Amino acid sequence: MISVENVSKSFGNLQVLKSVSLQIADAQVVSITGASGAGKTTLLQIMGSLDRPGSGTVRIGDTDIYKLSSKKLAAFRNQKVGFVFQFHYLLPEFTALENVMMPALIGGKDRKEAGEAAAALLDFLGLSSRRDHKPSELSGGEQQRVAVARALVNRPEVVFADEPSGNLDTANALALHKLFFDLRDRFGQTFVIVTHNPDLAAMSDRSIEMKDGRV
């Protein structure tokens, strides 16, 4: 599913990733752990096509993503990759349903089709009664579940999550990580999660520890 080969990345004189290579199989829930500054988020962003490596290759499926043009990479990202962040980044002026619909509309689906897909996901995540509420009317856990639905609306092959439970209490954090397994079992996606929480990492199918830019 995901193949990283000899990926390095520097910011000025600081080398953040040092010839990282790893393989992640289909339909796994994988955690990336390590101390602050170890390169976890940089690696996640490079695997997810949000930042280019200084050297090395990243494949998702059969696609060498950094050989794509900018336009084709943006289309690939919209259709094949989902993102969940520590901060949910929901648009405050739109309802939960409208927020979830956004990637589908950007991807070219008509409003009816996008709305049906978004509503089905919100129903699955237990938010059917909250679909017409704006983010300010939702709890923190509900906002993060809306963000998860948004990441899934185009049925991506892989979902990257950067400290998705960092702003949640312990109960909601555990519930969110359990949700990733439920979604994997239901839809077959691969989940790659950056976390500082060893208990949450232990729940994963596989945990990858980073130290000083290496795995």
HELIX and SHEET records of a PDB file:
HELIX    1   1 LYS A   40  MET A   47  1                                   8    
HELIX    2   2 ILE A   65  LYS A   67  5                                   3    
HELIX    3   3 SER A   70  LYS A   80  1                                  11    
HELIX    4   4 ALA A   96  ILE A  106  1                                  11    
HELIX    5   5 ARG A  111  PHE A  124  1                                  14    
HELIX    6   6 SER A  128  ARG A  130  5                                   3    
HELIX    7   7 PRO A  135  GLU A  137  5                                   3    
HELIX    8   8 GLY A  140  LEU A  152  1                                  13    
HELIX    9   9 THR A  170  PHE A  187  1                                  18    
HELIX   10  10 PRO A  198  MET A  203  1                                   6    
SHEET    1   A 4 LEU A  14  ILE A  24  0                                        
SHEET    2   A 4 ILE A   2  PHE A  11 -1                                        
SHEET    3   A 4 SER A  55  ILE A  60 -1                                        
SHEET    4   A 4 THR A  63  ASP A  64 -1                                        
SHEET    1   B 5 VAL A  81  PHE A  85  0                                        
SHEET    2   B 5 VAL A 158  ASP A 162  1                                        
SHEET    3   B 5 THR A 190  VAL A 194  1                                        
SHEET    4   B 5 VAL A  29  GLY A  34  1                                        
SHEET    5   B 5 ARG A 206  MET A 210  1                                        
END                                                                             
